[in-house]
Every structure is written in C-alpha cells, then in structure tokens.
C-alpha cells in the first residue's frame, strides 16, 4: 500500500472500506491525510490501533 499511495494524486486518501487500516497507515507514513469508513466494530478497533501507531 505504501507504493500505491505514492502514485495516487496528491491530497487526501479516501478508503470507504478501511478494514484493518492498511491504506490509512500507508497514507500517514507518506505524510498524507486519510479518511476511512468502517462499519464493523472489531475492524474499527484494529484500524484505530494501527493508525495511532502510524501517526
């Protein structure tokens, strides 16, 4: 995902199906903003922890 975020146009990286937060972590490591949506509480918790570490 790090390489994919690098080739995306500059700006905020959207992820409507955040899952475990892999895309969001890559965006934050690249210095990009990130907006994610996740409906499953278990995945939300996993993504929150991952994104906290990446930030």
PDB file of N, CA, C and O in Angstrom:
ATOM      1  N   UNK A   1       0.808  -1.195   0.000  1.00  0.00           N
ATOM      2  CA  UNK A   1       0.000   0.000   0.000  1.00  0.00           C
ATOM      3  C   UNK A   1       0.852   1.261   0.000  1.00  0.00           C
ATOM      4  O   UNK A   1       0.427   2.301  -0.501  1.00  0.00           O
ATOM      5  N   UNK A   2       2.060   1.170   0.563  1.00  0.00           N
ATOM      6  CA  UNK A   2       2.931   2.351   0.548  1.00  0.00           C
ATOM      7  C   UNK A   2       3.192   2.810  -0.882  1.00  0.00           C
ATOM      8  O   UNK A   2       3.125   4.005  -1.169  1.00  0.00           O
ATOM      9  N   UNK A   3       3.487   1.877  -1.778  1.00  0.00           N
ATOM     10  CA  UNK A   3       3.759   2.230  -3.173  1.00  0.00           C
ATOM     11  C   UNK A   3       2.507   2.754  -3.861  1.00  0.00           C
ATOM     12  O   UNK A   3       2.590   3.677  -4.671  1.00  0.00           O
ATOM     13  N   UNK A   4       1.351   2.181  -3.553  1.00  0.00           N
ATOM     14  CA  UNK A   4       0.108   2.627  -4.169  1.00  0.00           C
ATOM     15  C   UNK A   4      -0.239   4.058  -3.759  1.00  0.00           C
ATOM     16  O   UNK A   4      -0.665   4.856  -4.594  1.00  0.00           O
ATOM     17  N   UNK A   5      -0.062   4.382  -2.494  1.00  0.00           N
ATOM     18  CA  UNK A   5      -0.345   5.739  -2.021  1.00  0.00           C
ATOM     19  C   UNK A   5       0.572   6.738  -2.723  1.00  0.00           C
ATOM     20  O   UNK A   5       0.151   7.857  -3.017  1.00  0.00           O
ATOM     21  N   UNK A   6       1.801   6.356  -2.992  1.00  0.00           N
ATOM     22  CA  UNK A   6       2.755   7.261  -3.649  1.00  0.00           C
ATOM     23  C   UNK A   6       2.322   7.641  -5.064  1.00  0.00           C
ATOM     24  O   UNK A   6       2.614   8.749  -5.515  1.00  0.00           O
ATOM     25  N   UNK A   7       1.632   6.743  -5.774  1.00  0.00           N
ATOM     26  CA  UNK A   7       1.246   7.044  -7.161  1.00  0.00           C
ATOM     27  C   UNK A   7      -0.140   7.670  -7.264  1.00  0.00           C
ATOM     28  O   UNK A   7      -0.542   8.085  -8.351  1.00  0.00           O
ATOM     29  N   UNK A   8      -0.871   7.746  -6.169  1.00  0.00           N
ATOM     30  CA  UNK A   8      -2.184   8.389  -6.169  1.00  0.00           C
ATOM     31  C   UNK A   8      -1.997   9.903  -6.237  1.00  0.00           C
ATOM     32  O   UNK A   8      -0.986  10.426  -5.768  1.00  0.00           O
ATOM     33  N   UNK A   9      -2.968  10.610  -6.820  1.00  0.00           N
ATOM     34  CA  UNK A   9      -2.862  12.070  -6.854  1.00  0.00           C
ATOM     35  C   UNK A   9      -2.717  12.646  -5.447  1.00  0.00           C
ATOM     36  O   UNK A   9      -3.218  12.079  -4.476  1.00  0.00           O
ATOM     37  N   UNK A  10      -2.030  13.772  -5.354  1.00  0.00           N
ATOM     38  CA  UNK A  10      -1.804  14.425  -4.057  1.00  0.00           C
ATOM     39  C   UNK A  10      -3.132  14.806  -3.412  1.00  0.00           C
ATOM     40  O   UNK A  10      -4.120  15.064  -4.099  1.00  0.00           O
ATOM     41  N   UNK A  11      -3.138  14.838  -2.114  1.00  0.00           N
ATOM     42  CA  UNK A  11      -4.339  15.219  -1.374  1.00  0.00           C
ATOM     43  C   UNK A  11      -4.711  14.152  -0.375  1.00  0.00           C
ATOM     44  O   UNK A  11      -3.882  13.338   0.034  1.00  0.00           O
ATOM     45  N   UNK A  12      -5.955  14.168   0.006  1.00  0.00           N
ATOM     46  CA  UNK A  12      -6.468  13.228   0.995  1.00  0.00           C
ATOM     47  C   UNK A  12      -6.724  11.870   0.355  1.00  0.00           C
ATOM     48  O   UNK A  12      -7.253  11.784  -0.754  1.00  0.00           O
ATOM     49  N   UNK A  13      -6.344  10.815   1.064  1.00  0.00           N
ATOM     50  CA  UNK A  13      -6.549   9.447   0.580  1.00  0.00           C
ATOM     51  C   UNK A  13      -7.849   8.914   1.194  1.00  0.00           C
ATOM     52  O   UNK A  13      -7.937   8.777   2.415  1.00  0.00           O
ATOM     53  N   UNK A  14      -8.866   8.611   0.364  1.00  0.00           N
ATOM     54  CA  UNK A  14     -10.110   8.064   0.900  1.00  0.00           C
ATOM     55  C   UNK A  14     -10.079   6.534   0.890  1.00  0.00           C
ATOM     56  O   UNK A  14      -9.504   5.923  -0.011  1.00  0.00           O
ATOM     57  N   UNK A  15     -10.693   5.931   1.887  1.00  0.00           N
ATOM     58  CA  UNK A  15     -10.820   4.473   1.934  1.00  0.00           C
ATOM     59  C   UNK A  15     -12.187   4.142   2.524  1.00  0.00           C
ATOM     60  O   UNK A  15     -12.346   4.143   3.745  1.00  0.00           O
ATOM     61  N   UNK A  16     -13.185   3.858   1.670  1.00  0.00           N
ATOM     62  CA  UNK A  16     -14.537   3.608   2.157  1.00  0.00           C
ATOM     63  C   UNK A  16     -14.700   2.256   2.848  1.00  0.00           C
ATOM     64  O   UNK A  16     -15.731   2.007   3.473  1.00  0.00           O
ATOM     65  N   UNK A  17     -13.708   1.388   2.748  1.00  0.00           N
ATOM     66  CA  UNK A  17     -13.760   0.067   3.380  1.00  0.00           C
ATOM     67  C   UNK A  17     -12.446  -0.134   4.124  1.00  0.00           C
ATOM     68  O   UNK A  17     -11.595  -0.907   3.683  1.00  0.00           O
ATOM     69  N   UNK A  18     -12.277   0.546   5.235  1.00  0.00           N
ATOM     70  CA  UNK A  18     -10.997   0.647   5.918  1.00  0.00           C
ATOM     71  C   UNK A  18     -10.438  -0.681   6.403  1.00  0.00           C
ATOM     72  O   UNK A  18      -9.224  -0.882   6.374  1.00  0.00           O
ATOM     73  N   UNK A  19     -11.284  -1.580   6.843  1.00  0.00           N
ATOM     74  CA  UNK A  19     -10.776  -2.862   7.339  1.00  0.00           C
ATOM     75  C   UNK A  19      -9.808  -2.654   8.486  1.00  0.00           C
ATOM     76  O   UNK A  19     -10.140  -1.993   9.470  1.00  0.00           O
ATOM     77  N   UNK A  20      -8.608  -3.216   8.366  1.00  0.00           N
ATOM     78  CA  UNK A  20      -7.633  -3.114   9.457  1.00  0.00           C
ATOM     79  C   UNK A  20      -6.774  -1.861   9.381  1.00  0.00           C
ATOM     80  O   UNK A  20      -5.879  -1.691  10.209  1.00  0.00           O
ATOM     81  N   UNK A  21      -7.015  -0.978   8.418  1.00  0.00           N
ATOM     82  CA  UNK A  21      -6.328   0.310   8.363  1.00  0.00           C
ATOM     83  C   UNK A  21      -5.027   0.343   7.584  1.00  0.00           C
ATOM     84  O   UNK A  21      -4.232   1.267   7.755  1.00  0.00           O
ATOM     85  N   UNK A  22      -4.793  -0.645   6.733  1.00  0.00           N
ATOM     86  CA  UNK A  22      -3.546  -0.698   5.977  1.00  0.00           C
ATOM     87  C   UNK A  22      -3.347   0.534   5.094  1.00  0.00           C
ATOM     88  O   UNK A  22      -2.263   1.117   5.075  1.00  0.00           O
ATOM     89  N   UNK A  23      -4.382   0.927   4.368  1.00  0.00           N
ATOM     90  CA  UNK A  23      -4.280   2.087   3.481  1.00  0.00           C
ATOM     91  C   UNK A  23      -4.062   3.368   4.278  1.00  0.00           C
ATOM     92  O   UNK A  23      -3.257   4.215   3.893  1.00  0.00           O
ATOM     93  N   UNK A  24      -4.772   3.504   5.375  1.00  0.00           N
ATOM     94  CA  UNK A  24      -4.607   4.680   6.222  1.00  0.00           C
ATOM     95  C   UNK A  24      -3.208   4.789   6.790  1.00  0.00           C
ATOM     96  O   UNK A  24      -2.644   5.882   6.845  1.00  0.00           O
ATOM     97  N   UNK A  25      -2.644   3.675   7.210  1.00  0.00           N
ATOM     98  CA  UNK A  25      -1.270   3.673   7.721  1.00  0.00           C
ATOM     99  C   UNK A  25      -0.284   4.108   6.662  1.00  0.00           C
ATOM    100  O   UNK A  25       0.635   4.881   6.934  1.00  0.00           O
ATOM    101  N   UNK A  26      -0.475   3.607   5.445  1.00  0.00           N
ATOM    102  CA  UNK A  26       0.405   3.989   4.338  1.00  0.00           C
ATOM    103  C   UNK A  26       0.279   5.481   4.034  1.00  0.00           C
ATOM    104  O   UNK A  26       1.277   6.153   3.771  1.00  0.00           O
ATOM    105  N   UNK A  27      -0.937   5.987   4.071  1.00  0.00           N
ATOM    106  CA  UNK A  27      -1.159   7.412   3.812  1.00  0.00           C
ATOM    107  C   UNK A  27      -0.461   8.267   4.870  1.00  0.00           C
ATOM    108  O   UNK A  27       0.199   9.252   4.538  1.00  0.00           O
ATOM    109  N   UNK A  28      -0.605   7.898   6.117  1.00  0.00           N
ATOM    110  CA  UNK A  28       0.014   8.674   7.191  1.00  0.00           C
ATOM    111  C   UNK A  28       1.538   8.620   7.117  1.00  0.00           C
ATOM    112  O   UNK A  28       2.201   9.631   7.349  1.00  0.00           O
ATOM    113  N   UNK A  29       2.097   7.466   6.800  1.00  0.00           N
ATOM    114  CA  UNK A  29       3.558   7.361   6.661  1.00  0.00           C
ATOM    115  C   UNK A  29       4.071   8.225   5.511  1.00  0.00           C
ATOM    116  O   UNK A  29       5.209   8.694   5.544  1.00  0.00           O
ATOM    117  N   UNK A  30       3.231   8.435   4.491  1.00  0.00           N
ATOM    118  CA  UNK A  30       3.611   9.258   3.340  1.00  0.00           C
ATOM    119  C   UNK A  30       3.344  10.744   3.587  1.00  0.00           C
ATOM    120  O   UNK A  30       3.590  11.574   2.712  1.00  0.00           O
ATOM    121  N   UNK A  31       2.842  11.078   4.777  1.00  0.00           N
ATOM    122  CA  UNK A  31       2.553  12.476   5.082  1.00  0.00           C
ATOM    123  C   UNK A  31       1.261  12.968   4.471  1.00  0.00           C
ATOM    124  O   UNK A  31       1.069  14.173   4.308  1.00  0.00           O
ATOM    125  N   UNK A  32       0.371  12.046   4.131  1.00  0.00           N
ATOM    126  CA  UNK A  32      -0.904  12.396   3.503  1.00  0.00           C
ATOM    127  C   UNK A  32      -2.021  12.362   4.532  1.00  0.00           C
ATOM    128  O   UNK A  32      -1.887  11.728   5.578  1.00  0.00           O
ATOM    129  N   UNK A  33      -3.105  13.031   4.244  1.00  0.00           N
ATOM    130  CA  UNK A  33      -4.305  12.956   5.073  1.00  0.00           C
ATOM    131  C   UNK A  33      -5.088  11.720   4.653  1.00  0.00           C
ATOM    132  O   UNK A  33      -4.932  11.226   3.536  1.00  0.00           O
ATOM    133  N   UNK A  34      -5.932  11.222   5.556  1.00  0.00           N
ATOM    134  CA  UNK A  34      -6.656   9.987   5.310  1.00  0.00           C
ATOM    135  C   UNK A  34      -8.058  10.087   5.888  1.00  0.00           C
ATOM    136  O   UNK A  34      -8.248  10.571   7.004  1.00  0.00           O
ATOM    137  N   UNK A  35      -9.041   9.623   5.118  1.00  0.00           N
ATOM    138  CA  UNK A  35     -10.412   9.492   5.604  1.00  0.00           C
ATOM    139  C   UNK A  35     -10.833   8.054   5.370  1.00  0.00           C
ATOM    140  O   UNK A  35     -10.785   7.563   4.242  1.00  0.00           O
ATOM    141  N   UNK A  36     -11.245   7.381   6.428  1.00  0.00           N
ATOM    142  CA  UNK A  36     -11.661   5.995   6.306  1.00  0.00           C
ATOM    143  C   UNK A  36     -13.013   5.759   6.938  1.00  0.00           C
ATOM    144  O   UNK A  36     -13.413   6.467   7.862  1.00  0.00           O
ATOM    145  N   UNK A  37     -13.715   4.758   6.435  1.00  0.00           N
ATOM    146  CA  UNK A  37     -15.011   4.347   6.974  1.00  0.00           C
ATOM    147  C   UNK A  37     -14.981   2.847   7.214  1.00  0.00           C
ATOM    148  O   UNK A  37     -14.489   2.087   6.381  1.00  0.00           O
ATOM    149  N   UNK A  38     -15.501   2.431   8.338  1.00  0.00           N
ATOM    150  CA  UNK A  38     -15.587   1.001   8.639  1.00  0.00           C
ATOM    151  C   UNK A  38     -16.815   0.768   9.500  1.00  0.00           C
ATOM    152  O   UNK A  38     -17.000   1.446  10.511  1.00  0.00           O
ATOM    153  N   UNK A  39     -17.644  -0.169   9.120  1.00  0.00           N
ATOM    154  CA  UNK A  39     -18.877  -0.419   9.866  1.00  0.00           C
ATOM    155  C   UNK A  39     -18.743  -1.492  10.926  1.00  0.00           C
ATOM    156  O   UNK A  39     -19.534  -1.533  11.868  1.00  0.00           O
ATOM    157  N   UNK A  40     -17.751  -2.367  10.789  1.00  0.00           N
ATOM    158  CA  UNK A  40     -17.562  -3.442  11.757  1.00  0.00           C
ATOM    159  C   UNK A  40     -16.721  -2.947  12.933  1.00  0.00           C
ATOM    160  O   UNK A  40     -15.597  -2.482  12.747  1.00  0.00           O
ATOM    161  N   UNK A  41     -17.266  -3.049  14.134  1.00  0.00           N
ATOM    162  CA  UNK A  41     -16.587  -2.519  15.316  1.00  0.00           C
ATOM    163  C   UNK A  41     -15.228  -3.179  15.551  1.00  0.00           C
ATOM    164  O   UNK A  41     -14.273  -2.509  15.946  1.00  0.00           O
ATOM    165  N   UNK A  42     -15.137  -4.479  15.313  1.00  0.00           N
ATOM    166  CA  UNK A  42     -13.859  -5.182  15.529  1.00  0.00           C
ATOM    167  C   UNK A  42     -12.768  -4.618  14.623  1.00  0.00           C
ATOM    168  O   UNK A  42     -11.642  -4.403  15.071  1.00  0.00           O
ATOM    169  N   UNK A  43     -13.093  -4.377  13.352  1.00  0.00           N
ATOM    170  CA  UNK A  43     -12.110  -3.804  12.435  1.00  0.00           C
ATOM    171  C   UNK A  43     -11.808  -2.353  12.778  1.00  0.00           C
ATOM    172  O   UNK A  43     -10.677  -1.895  12.615  1.00  0.00           O
ATOM    173  N   UNK A  44     -12.812  -1.634  13.251  1.00  0.00           N
ATOM    174  CA  UNK A  44     -12.591  -0.251  13.681  1.00  0.00           C
ATOM    175  C   UNK A  44     -11.533  -0.205  14.782  1.00  0.00           C
ATOM    176  O   UNK A  44     -10.634   0.636  14.748  1.00  0.00           O
ATOM    177  N   UNK A  45     -11.639  -1.101  15.750  1.00  0.00           N
ATOM    178  CA  UNK A  45     -10.678  -1.142  16.851  1.00  0.00           C
ATOM    179  C   UNK A  45      -9.272  -1.466  16.341  1.00  0.00           C
ATOM    180  O   UNK A  45      -8.298  -0.840  16.759  1.00  0.00           O
ATOM    181  N   UNK A  46      -9.170  -2.436  15.444  1.00  0.00           N
ATOM    182  CA  UNK A  46      -7.870  -2.811  14.874  1.00  0.00           C
ATOM    183  C   UNK A  46      -7.274  -1.633  14.108  1.00  0.00           C
ATOM    184  O   UNK A  46      -6.100  -1.303  14.273  1.00  0.00           O
ATOM    185  N   UNK A  47      -8.100  -1.002  13.267  1.00  0.00           N
ATOM    186  CA  UNK A  47      -7.619   0.135  12.473  1.00  0.00           C
ATOM    187  C   UNK A  47      -7.214   1.300  13.365  1.00  0.00           C
ATOM    188  O   UNK A  47      -6.206   1.956  13.104  1.00  0.00           O
ATOM    189  N   UNK A  48      -7.975   1.561  14.401  1.00  0.00           N
ATOM    190  CA  UNK A  48      -7.648   2.663  15.317  1.00  0.00           C
ATOM    191  C   UNK A  48      -6.278   2.465  15.947  1.00  0.00           C
ATOM    192  O   UNK A  48      -5.488   3.404  16.046  1.00  0.00           O
ATOM    193  N   UNK A  49      -6.004   1.246  16.369  1.00  0.00           N
ATOM    194  CA  UNK A  49      -4.701   0.959  16.971  1.00  0.00           C
ATOM    195  C   UNK A  49      -3.578   1.110  15.946  1.00  0.00           C
ATOM    196  O   UNK A  49      -2.542   1.706  16.240  1.00  0.00           O
ATOM    197  N   UNK A  50      -3.783   0.575  14.754  1.00  0.00           N
ATOM    198  CA  UNK A  50      -2.768   0.661  13.701  1.00  0.00           C
ATOM    199  C   UNK A  50      -2.499   2.118  13.317  1.00  0.00           C
ATOM    200  O   UNK A  50      -1.345   2.513  13.152  1.00  0.00           O
ATOM    201  N   UNK A  51      -3.552   2.911  13.174  1.00  0.00           N
ATOM    202  CA  UNK A  51      -3.381   4.302  12.761  1.00  0.00           C
ATOM    203  C   UNK A  51      -2.745   5.134  13.867  1.00  0.00           C
ATOM    204  O   UNK A  51      -1.998   6.070  13.582  1.00  0.00           O
ATOM    205  N   UNK A  52      -3.027   4.810  15.112  1.00  0.00           N
ATOM    206  CA  UNK A  52      -2.369   5.508  16.224  1.00  0.00           C
ATOM    207  C   UNK A  52      -0.871   5.293  16.201  1.00  0.00           C
ATOM    208  O   UNK A  52      -0.101   6.215  16.470  1.00  0.00           O
ATOM    209  N   UNK A  53      -0.457   4.077  15.879  1.00  0.00           N
ATOM    210  CA  UNK A  53       0.971   3.767  15.793  1.00  0.00           C
ATOM    211  C   UNK A  53       1.615   4.455  14.597  1.00  0.00           C
ATOM    212  O   UNK A  53       2.763   4.890  14.680  1.00  0.00           O
ATOM    213  N   UNK A  54       0.893   4.558  13.492  1.00  0.00           N
ATOM    214  CA  UNK A  54       1.447   5.184  12.281  1.00  0.00           C
ATOM    215  C   UNK A  54       1.565   6.693  12.433  1.00  0.00           C
ATOM    216  O   UNK A  54       2.436   7.318  11.828  1.00  0.00           O
ATOM    217  N   UNK A  55       0.687   7.274  13.240  1.00  0.00           N
ATOM    218  CA  UNK A  55       0.697   8.734  13.414  1.00  0.00           C
ATOM    219  C   UNK A  55       1.802   9.088  14.359  1.00  0.00           C
ATOM    220  O   UNK A  55       2.004  10.265  14.658  1.00  0.00           O
TER     221      UNK A  55
END
